[in-house]
Amino acid sequence: MSIDERFGFWPSPLGVDVAASLSVSVSTLRACGEAFYWIEGRPDLGGRRVVMSWDQRGMPTIVSPEGVSLTSRVHEYGGGAFDILDDHGPLIVGVSEDQAIVSFRPGDDKEKVLVEPTDGIARGGIAVNSTHGLVAWSEEEQNGDAVERRLVALRLAERTSDVIASGRDFFADVAFDDVGMQVAWMAWDHPYMPWDAGEIWLAELDVTENGVRVHDATCIAGGVGSPSSRPSFCANGALAYLSEVDGRVQPVRRDRDGIATILGGEAGEFGGPLWVLGERQVIEARGTLFSIYRDQGRGVPVRLGGPHPEAMSSDATSVDDLAATPSCVAWISPTKDSMATLEVVNVETGERVTLSLGPSIPLRPGDFSPPVGVRGKTRHGDDVFGLFYEPRNADNQIDGAPPVIVLCHGGPTAAARAGFSPIVHAYTTRGFAVVAINYSGSTGYGAAYRHRLDEQWGIRDVEDCVDLVASLGDQGLVDPTRAAIQGGSAGGFTALLGLTTGAFLGAVSLYGVADLVTLAASTHDFESRYLDWLIGKLPGDEARYVERSPVTRAHEMRGAALLLQGLDDPVVPPDQARAMASALRANGHAVELIEFEGESHGFRRLDTLVACLEAQIAFYQDVLCRGDVGDVH
């Protein structure tokens, strides 16, 4: 019996196995000549991350050797796992699963190892300079409890590598000037995160037969109070980047004479927080700069240079990465009815080509629920934002206000992504409304909105979830008496604490934070001081860490819980979920813990995704449709 037949609820046209198979991740868009390349994480290939290519003709093809999976592990979240040298044709250089640096031509049967893997060393953020045959990357080495980070450059002709920057806690997003002899990168130090204190450094580059050297390195932007990120060179040697100006992240162009010009006009925020390396969020194509404008949960590509940014797409909903060929600018984004679409626009003629990526989606027009921006008032009198997806199923109609599932994004310094989601549609086509909330602390609404969560994590985010559901209930969009809450990682923390409010009948936590004390002691180095800003400093604020931890508040909780956890998770270790399950059981709560061998922080395998979605839908049908929350107080 299927989960849809189990309770006689809406039979969905989107089966669980199909919805799970649609969860293809697309990242790291690059170009060489007039062809485009990107990475797809494929559940049907055991989660392997393959390189795809499209030359603006025919269909995309896999061009990485069979068995090769490109995955960066720098800062644990990785990013920038490949780039492309124009070396008598495209030469792809990337980071393999074992953190070796490898190269291959599109369609090669086997990769060439340029730098052997080394225990304890992670690599990522690949950048190339085709003029001098250079490859550079960010590298981190674990030595006991200490982590050493550096930027490394390799000259392919000699196969020798040199350290070009070191001595800082973090490096990211190295970039070369292909015309001149310049190199730029990001750097910052503990206890800050990159969106709090990211700096951009610029240096002259020397490439000789004796190696690669930099000199005259200068910090040209950023720091505490004006964080800057994502450097990218223009054709004439100018540098483009993002910088926080008067509380908003803006695109900036700095010419060779050091004169910086802000290009965002009166618009809101651009780009997004640096969680992964290698996302190009401000680039040049044929003398014109392009960036990503954030508005109401959407991220859309825009042309800069006029009094107002000019939107380049009406369909893109969540762009994170841009690429340019000699004639075109391109981006990959979900739309309201596709998982991912590659859009390519000729900069001079405006001619547009659109290509749907990933598997086809077996839904009819009446089944799609597009994201609609919503807002509500918090108990503090300010606004809270979200993306609302109404229940849609061409074969069924719902009577009255529907039950609602609140989705909490991770980070928490991140934002809900607008666009088609197979998980969201697995819910909406079964009669559930979904609201993806951008609670206090989310990006895209200015620095003041982001800083609302300073030392308030576990308070303001939870309050915002309750208040937005109440606002949507007042508008007649949802039934606030039948609400559940779900989140992954930091979102799992918010979801679990949602059970302390009495506003939710159940919570689903995917690899969610449960114990702040042990998290502070055991999490990876990139986020090891993040809690200083979200909770408080250690030593000194230990009591606050205990008071905010879901694992110590199980006695306050009302409702059922479903915990989903990978056993190879270095960010939120499995002991967090196990401790949470034990605390809930000890307090008489209905809780199910499902663990997955071989899965890390974010699930990749098709069988895992199917099992998770089956468990989630059954859970929501139990607590929201049958009112079965188990043995609770």
MARNU-235448 format. One record per residue: residue in three letters; z negated, x, y of N, C-alpha, C in turn. Coordinates in steps of 0.1 Angstrom, whole numbers, plus 5000, padded with zeros to 4 digits. Layout:
% MARNU-235448
ALAZXYZXYZXY ...
//
This chain:
% MARNU-235448
MET500050094988500050005000500050095012 SER500950065022500950145034499850105043 ILE499550195053498450165062498850045071 ASP500150015073500449895081500249765073 GLU500449775059500249655051498749635048 ARG497949745050496549735046495849635054 PHE496049615067495349515075496249405080 GLY497549405075498449305080498749315095 PHE498549435101498849455115500349485117 TRP500749495130502149515132502749615123 PRO503749585115504549685108505349765118 SER505149895118505849975128507150025122 PRO508150035131509450095127509350245126 LEU508250305130508050445130507050485119 GLY507550515107506650545096505850675099 VAL504750685093503850805095504550935092 ASP505250935080505951065076507051095086 VAL507750995091508851025101508251065114 ALA507150995119506551035131506051185131 ALA505451225120504951355118506151455118 SER507251425112508451515111509051535125 LEU508851435134509351445148508651545156 SER507451585152506651675160507151815160 VAL508351835165508951965167508652025181 SER508052135181507752195194508952285199 VAL509252275212510352355218509752435229 SER510052565230509452655240510352765243 THR510052845253510652975256512152965258 LEU512652895268514052885271514553015277 ARG515653075272516253195277517753175277 ALA518453265284519853265285520453405284 CYS521653415279522453535279523953495280 GLY524653555289525953505292525853355296 GLU526653275290526553125293525953055282 ALA525253125272524653065261523153055264 PHE522452955257521052935258520352955245 TYR519152995245518353025233516952975236 TRP516252925225514952875226514252885212 ILE512952865212512152865200511852715196 GLU512052685183511552555178510552575167 GLY509452515168508452515158508752395149 ARG509052425136509652325127508652285116 PRO508052165117507152125106507852125092 ASP509152095092509852085079510052225073 LEU509852335081509952475076508652535075 GLY507652455073506252505071505652555084 GLY506152505096505652545109506352675114 ARG507352725107507952845111508652825125 ARG508552925133509152925147510452995147 VAL511552925148512852985147513552985160 VAL514553075162515353085174516553005173 MET516752915182517952825183518852875194 SER520152845192521152885202522152775204 TRP522652765217523752675220524652735231 ASP525952745228526852805238527552705246 GLN526952585248527552475256528752415249 ARG528852435236529852375227529252345214 GLY529652235207529152205194527752165194 MET527052205183525652175181524752295181 PRO523452295184522652405183522552455169 THR522352585167522152645154521052745154 ILE520452755142519352865140520052995140 VAL519653095148520253225148519353335144 SER518053305141517153405136517253425121 PRO516953545116517153565101516153475094 GLU516653435082515753345073514453415070 GLY513353335072512053395070511353445082 VAL512153475093511553525105510953415113 SER509653435118509053335126508453415138 LEU508853375150508453455162507153385168 THR506153455169504853405174504053515181 SER503753495193502853585201501453535199 ARG500453635199499053605198498253655209 VAL498953705220498153755232497453635238 HIS496153665242495253555247495053445237 GLU495453465225495353365214496353255215 TYR496653215228497653105229499053155230 GLY499253285231500553345230501553305241 GLY502853295237503853265247504753385249 GLY506053365254506953465256507253545244 ALA507453485233507653555220508953615218 PHE509953595228511253665227511953675240 ASP512853765242513753765253515053825248 ILE516153825256517453865252518053975261 LEU518354095254519054195261520554175260 ASP521254195271522754195271523154335267 ASP523354365255523654495249524854495241 HIS526054485249527354465242527254335234 GLY526754235240526454105234525054085233 PRO524653965230523153935229522454005218 LEU521254065222520354125213519054065215 ILE518553995205517253925206516154015202 VAL515154025211513954105208512754015209 GLY511954015198510853925197509653985190 VAL508553895189507353925182507253845170 SER507153915158507053835146505653795143 GLU505453715133504153665129503153775128 ASP503553885122502553995120502354085132 GLN503054045144502854105157503654235158 ALA504654255149505654365150506654325161 ILE507254425168508354395177509654415169 VAL510454315169511654315160512854285169 SER514054315164515254275171516254235161 PHE517254145165518354105157519454045166 ARG520654055161521753985167521753835162 PRO522253745170522353605166523153595153 GLY522553535143523153525130522953635120 ASP522253745124521953855115521153805103 ASP521353865091520653835079519253895079 LYS519054005087517754075086517454125100 GLU516154135103515754185116515454335114 LYS515554405126515154545127513754565133 VAL512954635127511554655133511554775143 LEU511254735155511254835166509854905167 VAL508854825166507454865166506654805155 GLU506154885146505454845134504154765138 PRO503854665130502554595132501354685130 THR500354655138499054735137497954645136 ASP497054665127495854575126495054575139 GLY494754455144493954445156494754445168 ILE496054455168496854455180497754325180 ALA497654255191498554135194499554165205 ARG500754115204501754135214502454005218 GLY502954005230503653885235504153905249 GLY504753795255505253805269506353905270 ILE507353895261508453995261509353975273 ALA509654085279510654085291511554205289 VAL512854185293513854285291514554325304 ASN515054445305515854495315517154555309 SER518254475310519454515303520154635309 THR519954665322520554775329520054905323 HIS518854915319518255045314517855025299 GLY518254915293517854905279516354905276 LEU515654835285514154835284513654705278 VAL512554715270511754595266510354625270 ALA509654525275508254535279507554415273 TRP506254435271505354325266503954345270 SER503154245269501754245271501154275257 GLU500054355257499554395244497954395245 GLU497354355235495854365234495354415221 GLU494354505222493854565210492354535209 GLN491954485197490554455194489854575188 ASN488854625195488054735190486654695189 GLY486254635177484954585176484754465185 ASP483854465194483654355204484454365216 ALA484954485218485754515230487254485228 VAL487854445239489354425239489954505250 GLU490954585246491654665256493054605258 ARG493454585270494854525273495654615281 ARG496954615279497854695286499254635286 LEU500154685295501554655295502254775290 VAL503154755280503954855273505454835275 ALA506154945278507554945279508255035268 LEU509254985263510055055252511455075257 ARG511955205256513355235259514055235246 LEU514955145244515655125231516355255226 ALA517055315236517855435232516955545225 GLU515755565230514955665224513855615214 ARG513755475214512655415206511355465209 THR511055505221509755555225509055455235 SER507755435233507155335242506155405251 ASP505855355263504955405272504155295278 VAL502855325281501955235288502255235303 ILE502655125309502955125323501855065332 ALA500854995325499754945333498554925323 SER497354955328496154935319494954935329 GLY493754915323492554925331492154795337 ARG492754685333492354545338491954465326 ASP491254355328490854275317492054195311 PHE492954155320494054075315495354115323 PHE496454105315497854125321498654005315 ALA499753975323500653865319501953875326 ASP502953825321504253795327504853915335 VAL505054025328505854135333507254095336 ALA507854145347509254105350509954225356 PHE511254245352512054355357513054305368 ASP513354395377514454375386515654445380 ASP516654365376517854425369518754505379 VAL518654475392519554545401518854675406 GLY517654665410516954785415516054855404 MET515054915409514154985400512754935403 GLN512454805401511154755404510654675391 VAL509354665390508754595380507554515386 ALA507254395381506154315386505354265374 TRP504154235377503254175366502154095372 MET501454025364500153955368498954035362 ALA497854025369496554085364495454005370 TRP494354005362493053945367491953995358 ASP490653965362489554015355488553905352 HIS487653935342486553845339485653845352 PRO484953735355484853615347485853505351 TYR486953545358487853445363488953415353 MET489553295354490753255347491953275356 PRO493153285351494353315359494553225371 TRP494253095369494452995380493353005390 ASP492353095388491353115398491553245406 ALA492153345400492153475406493353565402 GLY494453505397495553575393496153655405 GLU496553785402497153875412498553905407 ILE499453935417500753985414500954125419 TRP501354215410501454355414502954385413 LEU503354475422504754525423504754675423 ALA505654735416505654885415507154925414 GLU507355055417508655115415508755165401 LEU509955165395510155205381510955325380 ASP510455415371511255535368511655535353 VAL512855545350513355555336514155675334 THR513555765326514255895323514255915308 GLU514856025304514856055290513456095285 ASN512556125294511156155290510356025289 GLY510855915293510055795292510155705304 VAL509255605304509155505315507855525323 ARG507955525336506755545344506855445356 VAL505755415362505655335374504855405384 HIS505255385397504455445408504455355420 ASP503555385429503355295441503055155438 ALA502255135427501854995423500954935434 THR501254815439500554745450500354595446 CYS499154545449498954405448499554335460 ILE500554255458501254195469500854045471 ALA500153985462499753845463498653815454 GLY497853705457496853655448495453705450 GLY494653675440493253715441492353585442 VAL491053605443490153495443490453415456 GLY490653285455490853195466492353165469 SER493253255464494653235465495353285453 PRO495053235441495653275429497153265429 SER497753365423499253365422499653395408 SER500953355405501353365391502853365390 ARG503353395378504753375374505753445382 PRO505653575384506653655391508053655385 SER509053645393510453645388511353705399 PHE512153805395513053875405514353795408 CYS514753805420516053745425517153855424 ALA518353815425519453905423519454015434 ASN518953995446518954095456517654175456 GLY516854165446515554245446514354175452 ALA514554055458513453975463512653925451 LEU511353895453510453845443510053705446 ALA510153615436509753475437508453465428 TYR507553375432506353355424505653225429 LEU504653185423503853075427502453125432 SER502053055443500753095449500052975455 GLU498752975453497952855459497752875474 VAL498252785482498252785496497652655501 ASP496552665509495852555514495552445503 GLY495152495492494752405481495852345473 ARG497152395474498252345466499052465461 VAL499452465449500352565443501752555448 GLN502252655455503552655462504452765457 PRO505752745457506752855454506852945466 VAL506953075464507053175475508153265472 ARG508853305482509853415481509453535490 ARG509353655484509053775491510253865491 ASP510753895503511953975504511554125502 ARG512654215502512354355500511554425511 ASP511554355523510754405534509354355534 GLY508954275524507554235523507254105530 ILE508354035535508153905542508153795532 ALA507053715532506853605522507153475529 THR507853385523508253255528507853155518 ILE507053055522506652945514507752835514 LEU508152785502509352705501509052565496 GLY507852525494507552395489507652275499 GLY507652315512507652205522506352135522 GLU506452005524505251915525504951855511 ALA505751895501505551835487504151885481 GLY503851825470502551855463502551985456 GLU502151985443502052115436503252145428 PHE503352275425504452325417503952405405 GLY504752425395504352505383503252435375 GLY502452525369501352475361500452595357 PRO499352575351498352675348498852765337 LEU498452895338498952995328498052985316 TRP498452905306497752905293498552995284 VAL499952995285500753075276501653165285 LEU502053275279502853375287504253335287 GLY505053395296506453385296507153265301 GLU506453165306507053045312507553085326 ARG508853065328509553095341509552965349 GLN508752955359508552835366509052845381 VAL509552955385510352965397511353075395 ILE512653035396513753135393514853115403 GLU515853215402516953205411518253185402 ALA519153105407520453095401521553085413 ARG522453185413523453185423522953175437 GLY521853255440521253265453520353145457 THR520153055448519352935451518052945442 LEU516952915448515652915440515352775435 PHE514852765422514552645416513052655411 SER512352545411510952545406510652415399 ILE509452385396509052265388507952195397 TYR508352075401507451995410506551905401 ARG505251905404504351815396503951695405 ASP504051585398503751455405503451345395 GLN502251295396501751185388502051205373 GLY501651325368501751355354503151405350 ARG504151405359505451455356505651595361 GLY506551665354506951795359508451795359 VAL509051795371510551785372511151905379 PRO512351945375512952065382513452025395 VAL513352115405513752085419514552215424 ARG515452185433516152285441515352315454 LEU515052435457514352475469515252515480 GLY514752525492515552585503515752485515 GLY515752355512515852255523514452215528 PRO514452115537513152065542512252005531 HIS512951945521512251885510512851935496 PRO512051955486512651985473513551875468 GLU514651915462515651825458515551815442 ALA515251695438515151675423516451695416 MET516351765405517551805398517851715385 SER516851625382516951545370516251415372 SER516851305367516151175368515551145354 ASP515851215344515351185330514151275326 ALA514151405330513151495326511751455330 THR510751465322509451415325508351525324 SER508651635318507651735316508251875314 VAL508751935324509452065324508352175325 ASP508452275317507452395318508152525320 ASP509552535317510252665317511652645321 LEU512152735330513452725335514252855330 ALA515552835330516452955326517752945335 ALA518353055337519653055345520653145338 THR521953095338523053185334523753225347 PRO524853295347525553335360525953205368 SER526153095361526652975369525752855369 CYS524752855360523952735357522452755358 VAL521752645360520252645358520052545347 ALA518952565339518752475328517252465325 TRP516852355318515452335315515452245302 ILE514352255295514052165284512952075287 SER513051945284511951855287512051735278 PRO510951675274511051535268511551435279 THR512051325274512351215283511551095277 LYS511750975283511050865278511450825264 ASP512650865260513050825246513650945238 SER513151065241513551175233512451285233 MET512351355222511251455221511651575230 ALA512851615230513251725239514751715242 THR515151745255516451735259516751865267 LEU517851935264518252045272519251995282 GLU518952015295519851985306520352105313 VAL521652115315522252225321523052175333 VAL522852235345523552195357524252315363 ASN525552295366526252395373525852395388 VAL525352515393524752515406525752485417 GLU526952525416527952505426528552365426 THR528952315414529752195413528852075410 GLY527652095405526751985402527051925388 GLU528051975381528351915368527151935359 ARG526851835351525651825343526051805328 VAL525451885319525551865305524151835299 THR524051735290522751705284522851705269 LEU521951775263521951785248520551745243 SER520551645234519351605227519051705216 LEU517751755216517351855206516451785196 GLY516251845184515351795174515951685166 PRO515151625157515651515149515851385157 SER516751295152516951175159515751085157 ILE515550995167514350905167514750765162 PRO514150715151514550585146513950475152 LEU514050455165513450345172514650275180 ARG514450145182515350065189514950055204 PRO515750025213515350015227514149935230 GLY513949825223512749745225511449805219 ASP511549925212510449985206509850095215 PHE510650145225510250255233509250205244 SER508150285246507250255256507250375266 PRO507850355277507950465287506650485294 PRO506250615298505050635305505050585319 VAL504050515323503950455336502650515343 GLY502850575355501750635362500750525366 VAL499450545363498450445367497250525374 ARG496550455382495350515388494250415388 GLY493050465388491850375389490850445399 LYS489750365402488750415410487550455402 THR486950575405485850625397484550565404 ARG483450585397482150535402481750615415 HIS482450725417482250805429483150775441 GLY484050675439484850625449486150695451 ASP486450795442487750865443488650815432 ASP489950865433490950825424490950905411 VAL491350845400491550915387492950865382 PHE493650955376495050925373495350925358 GLY496350865354496750865339498150815337 LEU498650825325499950775321499650665311 PHE500250545313499950425305501250395297 TYR500950375284502050335274501650195269 GLU502350095272502049965267502449945252 PRO501849855244502349835231503749775231 ARG504649825223506049785223506549785208 ASN507049675204507649655191508549535191 ALA509849565190510849465191510649345182 ASP509949365171509749255161508449175163 ASN507549225172506249165173505849145188 GLN505049055190504449035204502949025202 ILE502249085212500849085212500248975221 ASP499248905216498648795224497448855232 GLY497348835245496248885252496249035255 ALA495249085261495149235264494949305251 PRO495649425249495649495237494449595236 PRO494049635224493149745223493749875228 VAL492949965232493450085239492850215233 ILE493750315232493350455228493450545240 VAL492450605244492450705255492750845249 LEU493750915254494051045250493551145260 CYS492751245256492251345265492951475262 HIS493651535272494351655271493351775269 GLY493851885264493052005263492952085276 GLY492352195274492152285286490752315288 PRO490052245297490452115303491352135315 THR491652265319492552295331493952285325 ALA494452155325495852135320496151995325 ALA497051925319497451785323498151715312 ALA498051585311498751505302500251515305 ARG501051525294502551545295503251415294 ALA503951375304504751255303505951275294 GLY506451155289507651165280507351115266 PHE508351115258508251065244507351155236 SER506451085229505551155220505551075207 PRO505851135195505751055183504451005179 ILE503351075183502051025181501750905189 VAL502050905202501850795211502650675205 HIS503850695201504650575197504250535183 ALA503650615175503050575162501950475165 TYR501250485177500250395181500850265188 THR501650285198502150175205502950075197 THR503750125187504550035179503749965169 ARG502450005168501449925159500549835167 GLY500749825180500049725188498949785196 PHE498749915197497749975205498350015218 ALA497649995229497950055242497450195242 VAL498050285249497650425251497550465265 VAL496450535269496450585283496150735281 ALA497050825286496750965286496250995299 ILE494951035300494251045312494251185318 ASN494451195331494351325338493051315346 TYR491951345339490651335344490351445355 SER489251445361488851545371488951685364 GLY489551775371489751915365491251935361 SER492051825360493451835356494251905367 THR495351965364496252025373497351935377 GLY497951965389499051875394498651795406 TYR497351795409496851705420496151785431 GLY496351915431495651995441494452065436 ALA494052165443492852245439491552165440 ALA491452075450490152005451489951915439 TYR491051855434490951765422490551855410 ARG491151975409490852065398489352115398 HIS488852135410487552185412486452075410 ARG486851955409485851845407485051875394 LEU485751945385485051975372484152095372 ASP484152175383483252295383481852255380 GLU481352315369479952295364479752145360 GLN480752065359480651925356481351885343 TRP481851985335482551945323481551875314 GLY481951765308481051685300480451575308 ILE480651575321480151465330481251395336 ARG481951465346482951395354484151355345 ASP484551435335485651405327485351275318 VAL484151275313483751155305483651035314 GLU483051045326482950925335484350875338 ASP485250965341486550925345487250845334 CYS487050885321487650815310487050665310 VAL485750655311485150525311485650435323 ASP485750505335486150435347487550385347 LEU488450475341489850435341490150315331 VAL489450325320489550205311489050075317 ALA487950085325487449965332488449925342 SER489050015349490049975360491249905353 LEU491749965342492949905335492549765329 GLY491249755325490849625320490849525332 ASP490349565344490449475355491849435359 GLN492749515356494149485359494849405348 GLY494049375337494649295326495549375316 LEU495549505318496449585309495949615296 VAL494549625294493949655282492649575280 ASP492249565267490949505264489849615264 PRO489049625275488049735275486949725265 THR486849615258485849595248486349655234 ARG487649685234488249745222488949875226 ALA488149975228488650105233488150215223 ALA489050315221488650435214489150555222 ILE488750665218489050785226489350905216 GLN490350985220490851095212491151215220 GLY490951335214491351455221491351575212 GLY492051675216492051805208491451915217 SER490752005210490152125216489152085227 ALA489452115240488552075251488551915252 GLY489751855249489851715249488951645238 GLY488751725227487851675216486451665221 PHE486051765229484651765235484451645243 THR485451615252485351495260485251365252 ALA486151365241486151245233484851215226 LEU484251325221482951315214481851265223 LEU481851325235480851275245481151135250 GLY482351085248482650945251481850855243 LEU481450895231480550805223479150785228 THR478750865238477450855244477350745254 THR478550695258478650605270478550455266 GLY478750425253478850285248480150215252 ALA481050285258482350235262483450235251 PHE483150315240484250345230483650305216 LEU484450245208484050205195484250325185 GLY485050415189485250535180485950645187 ALA485750765181486350885187487050975176 VAL488151025179488851125171488851255178 SER488351365171488351495177489151585168 LEU490251645173491051745166490651885171 TYR490051965162489552095165488852105178 GLY487952005180487251985193485952065194 VAL485652095206484352175209483252075207 ALA482252125199481052045197479752115201 ASP479752245201478452325204478852435214 LEU478452415226478752505237478052635235 VAL476852635230476052765228476852855218 THR477152805207477852885197479352915202 LEU479952825209481252855214481252975224 ALA480352975233480253085242480053215235 ALA479353215224479153345216480253385207 SER481153285203482053315192483553305196 THR483853235208485253215211485953345215 HIS487253335216488053455219487953505233 ASP488353625236487953685249488653615261 PHE489853565259490553505270489653395277 GLU488953315269488153205274486653235273 SER486253355270484853385268483953365280 ARG484553365292483853345305484253215312 TYR485153135305485653015311484452915314 LEU483452915304482352825306481452855318 ASP481552975323480853005335481152905346 TRP482352865347482852775357482752635353 LEU482852605341482852465336481452415334 ILE480452505330479152465326478152535335 GLY478152665335477152745342477152885336 LYS476452975342476453115338475353145328 LEU475753235319474753285309474553435311 PRO473253485311472053405309471753325322 GLY470853225320470353145331470552995330 ASP471652955324471852815323471952765309 GLU471152825300471152795286470852645284 ALA469852595291469452455289470652365291 ARG471452395301472652305304473652305293 TYR473852425286474752435275474252345264 VAL472952345261472352265251472552115254 GLU472152075266472251935271473651875270 ARG474651955273476051905273476651905260 SER476151975250476851985237476751855229 PRO477951805224477951685216477051695204 VAL476951815198476151825186474651795188 THR474151815200472751785203472551645209 ARG473651575210473551435216474051325206 ALA474051365193474451265183473551145183 HIS472251165187471351055187471650945198 GLU472450995208472850895219474150825216 MET474850865206476150815203476150685197 ARG477250605200477450475194478950465190 GLY479150435177480550435173480850525162 ALA482050515156482450605145483150725150 ALA483350825141483950945145484850995133 LEU486051055137486951125128487151265133 LEU486851365125486951505129488051565120 LEU488951635127490151705120490051845124 GLN490051935114489752075117490552175109 GLY491152275115491852385107490852485104 LEU490952545092489952645087490252785092 ASP491352805098491752935104491652945119 ASP490852855125490852845139489952945146 PRO490553045154489653135161489153095174 VAL489752985179489352935193488052845191 VAL488152745183487052655180486852665165 PRO485952755160485752785146485352655138 PRO485552655125485252535117483852495117 ASP482952595119481452555120481152455130 GLN481952445141481752345151481852205146 ALA482952185139483252045133482152015122 ARG481852115114480852085104479452055110 ALA479052125120477752095126477751955133 MET478951925138479051785145478951675134 ALA479651695123479551595112478151585107 SER477451695105476051695100475151615110 ALA475351645123474451575133474751425133 LEU475951385132476251245132475751175120 ARG475851235108475351175096473851165096 ALA473151275102471751275103471251155112 ASN472051105120471751005129472350865125 GLY472850865113473250735107474650685112 HIS475450775116476750735121477850755110 ALA478850665111480050675103480850795108 VAL481050895099481851005103482651055091 GLU483851095094484751165083485251295089 LEU485051405081485551535085486551575075 ILE487851605080488951645071489351785076 GLU489251885066489552025069490952065063 PHE491652155070492952195065493052345063 GLU493252385051493452525048494752575055 GLY494652695061495852765066496252715080 GLU495552615086495852565099494852635109 SER495452655121494752715132494452615143 HIS494452665156494152585167495452505172 GLY495652395165496952325167497652325154 PHE497952205148498452195135499952215135 ARG500552275124501952305124502652255112 ARG501952235101502652205088502852055087 LEU503952015081504351875080503251795072 ASP502851855060501851775052500551755060 THR500151855068498951845077499151735087 LEU500351735094500551635104500651495098 VAL501151475086501251345080499851305076 ALA499051385070497651355067496851315079 CYS496951395090496251365102496551225108 LEU497851195109498351075115497950955106 GLU498050965093497550855084496150825087 ALA495350935087493850915089493550855103 GLN494350895113494050845127494450695128 ILE495550655123495950515124495050435116 ALA494650475104493650395096492350385103 PHE491950495110490650485117490750385128 TYR491850385136491950295147492050145142 GLN492750125131492849995126491449945122 ASP490650035116489349995112488449965124 VAL488350055134487350035145487849935156 LEU489149935158489649845169490149715165 CYS490549705152491149575147490149495138 ARG489449575130488449505121487049515127 GLY486849605137485549615142484549685133 ASP485149765124484349835114483949975119 VAL482749995125482350125130481250185121 GLY481050125109480150185100478750155103 ASP477850235097476450225099475950295111 VAL475950225123475650295135474450225141 HIS473750285151472650225158473150125167 
//
